């Protein structure tokens, strides 16, 4: 496999001097074609790519300037694929997929690495979404996909900007209300498996400008069955087989985001209540977030932005006991809060030089609400963290240069730092990026509680990207990456109620991602291919696939995606999509000695078709789709040897979507 990677490396590097294999993102915005003199009139693709994005830099930069490997998915693309779930959206992003954790929870993998706890930051309308106890993310009929205006993804480290929850990547979601909607957007979804309900949901976004004041609201609620298949836990005679459409695979999301802007003042309130049922418990992840900031312009060059935020959470709570047996009598309900104060300064020294710096302090606390002695002899715990960051952006004629550093000190585990350095260049039809970044994963409250002397993970990532525009409608890009993580934080359970987190020596991966896009007047197509190879130096045995050192459990080495659209009539379009996930390995059965058996899972082909009719009546649009047309076994495999069988995903699903949009007069 070393030779395979070296051949891919040479092939990709060969494209750099020729600029003959350039850039297109199915992930939408890798290359910005702003001010490209070769074309007098911007195409639809160029207009789409010219947007500024803020997820990869302290100031808004175009995608060709952003010091990161980025993907952007717009509301139009979300609608074209008929996305039912945020998983549908993110599976189109190169290098990104999903695996399972405990209690049927589903989390992200990126570039061959498991990223459920603390390694991937999710933000919604500027609010950080990771829960505070383990810093985990929850996917599966959770987020309001039909009310999303834009998704920005950094497929790489983000700790230099965002701290210790952005080690491998960042997802930034902007809802329609928060994006500046001046009107109303409503949607409804209903879908079924062959014999059972799949999901139903309602959503609404409203935005209104009243003089200097702008108000917005986005709300979403729903109910769904995560699969129509049976689930058989490996080590659970009491549970037996569980019907995922019969009550034990249910999900119930509720989401509210509302904001106010007045001149430089911005305030936002986000509420999220995500409930799901496992084979043992009804679980709930509930959070309430507030964010207040003020952007003060001092003269023509200096901007100061103080910011306050507060989050109140009750993550992973076990709401209902399913079995009466004493072995399952383990209720769990911990509240967690974090109060944060920060100050960011931006100084434009000249039209070529921009300086950014700031400080951030937070206090976080957790309390055992059920008096189960979760924290030993105390009912509460509290920690503090202080961070400082700075960055320089120099727009030189040779290349744009970005250099920055973030340093944090936590009261429990001490210091951590995240430097980054980037060179980006855009010349005529091609662009180039060379990136070197440090990142870290900060242990969460329960990571610290279950461990002694736990240290933060430390990651170094090198990335190289080149892109080329063949015509105003056609783009191609390719990037290489290498990731090395030390002091890896790994969960362990001895089967007798004892849990722990420990630091292991090393894990890593390397690989290649290629993206191609073509967009014509009546049709478009987006294709991507990604390859990741686990390092043969990996020291975490529970991640390894015996005899296949290039793989980690539950994660495919190869992934390819295709989605496109054909305008059949003025208002009618047909949109197919295909996600091919290569072979994976995991544990799904026991041998005669009741030891888990490692087995191969065949490549997965998720074929979807979406028919969309726009303006059936003024403002009213309808979508009819079928997902997983081939009805393949869409399993989420546990991404480590944790004695849990793969979680069944949705089978063939028929979906009806209706949306209504109304613009207010200005």
C-alpha positions, 0 to 999 in steps of 0.5 A: 500500500505504500507503493500505491500511495506513492504512485497517487502522490506522484500523479497528483503532483504532476498536475501542479506545473502543468495546471492541466487537471484543475478544480471543481468542487462537487463540494462546491467552492474550492476555486474562486474565479473572481476577476478571471479575465479569460471570461467577460461574463461570469457563468452560473458556476463562477457566480456560485464560487465567487461568494466569500466564506468565513469558516476558514479564516478570521476574515471573509475570503474567497475559496481560492484564498482560504487557507484550507481545503474547503467544500461548500454545499448550497440550498439549491444543491441540497434541494436537487439531491432531495436530502432527507437528512444531514447524512445525505448532504455530508456523504457528498463531501470527499473523504467524509462518511459515518460510523456508529458508536454506542446506543445506536448513535451515529457519528462522522469519519473523515479521511480514514479517521473516527471523529465522533468525539471532539475531533470535528467541530459543528457550528449552526448559525455561529453556535458551537454544537458539540456536547460538552461531556464527551464533545460528541456529535449526533447525526441521523434525522437531526438537523433541519436540512430543508431550512439550510441556506449554506454548509461550509466544510473545512476538510482539515484541521481548524484548531488554529481558529476554533480551539480543541474541538476542531482537530480534523475538520469544521462544519459550519451550517447557516440557516435560511433565516440567519443568512439574510432571508427577507421573506418566508420559507416553509417546508414539509416532508413525508417518506415511507419504507416499503411497509413502515413510516420513514420520517415526517417533518415540518420547517419554517424560516422567516426573516424581516428587515425593519429599518436598522433592525433585522429579525429572523426565525428558523424552526424544525420538528419531526419524527422518524424511524432510522431504519426498516431493518432488524438490529441484533446486539452482539452481547445482549440476550435480554434485548434480542433482535430489535425492530428499528421501525417498531419503536427502538429506532425512533428519532425526534428532532426539535430545532429553533434558531432566532436572531436579531441584528441592529447595526453592529450588534448581533444576538442569537438564541438556538435551542436543540432537543434531539431524542432517539431510542436505542435497544436499552434506553430512550436517550436525549441530547438537549441544549440551549445556547445564547450568543451576543457580539458587537462589531465596533469599527474604530477608524478605517482600519481597526475592528474590535469584536467583543463576544459573550456566549452561554450554553446549557446542556443535558447530553446523553441522558437516559430518559426511560429504563427499558428493562427491569433487570438490575444490570441495566439500572444505570440512569444517567443525567448530567447537566453541563454549562459553559460561559465564554467571553472573548475579544477579537481584533482585526487590523488592516495595515494596508491593502496587502496586510491584515492582522488578527488577534484575540483572547478567549476565556471560558468557565465550564461546569457539570452537575450530577442531577440524579446523585449517582456519584458520577463524579465520586464524592462531589456533585459538581465539577468546574474547569476553566480555559484561557486561550489567545490567538494571532494571525497574519495574512500577507497578499504578496505578488508571489503568493498569499501567505497566512501564518498564525498560532493559537495557544490554550491553557486548561485548568485540568490538563494544561497547555496546548497549541495549534500553529498553521502556515499556508501559501495560496496562489491563483494564476489565470485558470489555476490555483495552488495551496500548500498547507501545514497545520497543527491541531489538538483535541481537548478532553471533555468533562467526562473524558477527564472524569473517567481518566487520570493524567489525560493529555490532549491529542496532538495532530500535524497535517500537511495538505497540497491542492491544485486546481484548473478551470478548463472553461467557464463551466468546468472545474477540476481539483485534486489534493493530497493530505497526510495526518499524524496524531499522537497521544490519541485519546481512546475509550475502553470498557472492561465489561464489568462496568469500568470505563476509562480514557487513555492516551495511545501513541499514534494513529495517522492516515494519508490520501487523495481527493479529486473533485470535478464539476461541470455546469451547463444551462440545462444540466450539471454534474458533480463527481468526486473520488477520495482515497484514504490509507491508514498508517502502518504505525497505528498503535490503537489495536481496537481501530485496526483491521487484522491483516489489512494495515491500510484500513481502520475498522468501519471505514472504507479506503475508497469512496466515489460520488456523483450527483447531477441534474437535467432540466426536462422542462422549464420548471421540471428537473430530474436529479440522480445521485450515487454514493459508492463506499468501498469495502469495510470491515467490522464486527457483526457476529460471535464465534462459538466462544462468544468472541466477536468475528471480524468480517468483510462488508461488501461495497455499498451503492446508494442510488437516489433519484429526485424529481423536482417541480418548481413553482407548481403554483407561485412559490410552491414547489414539489419534490418526489424521490426514491433513496437507496433505490437498490435497497442495499444494506446501508449499515453504520459499522462501529468504528472500533472493536467495541462489542456493538453490531453494525447499526442498520441505516435506511433501506429503500425510501420513497419521499414527498417534499413540499416547499413554499417561498414568499419574498417580502417587499423591501 
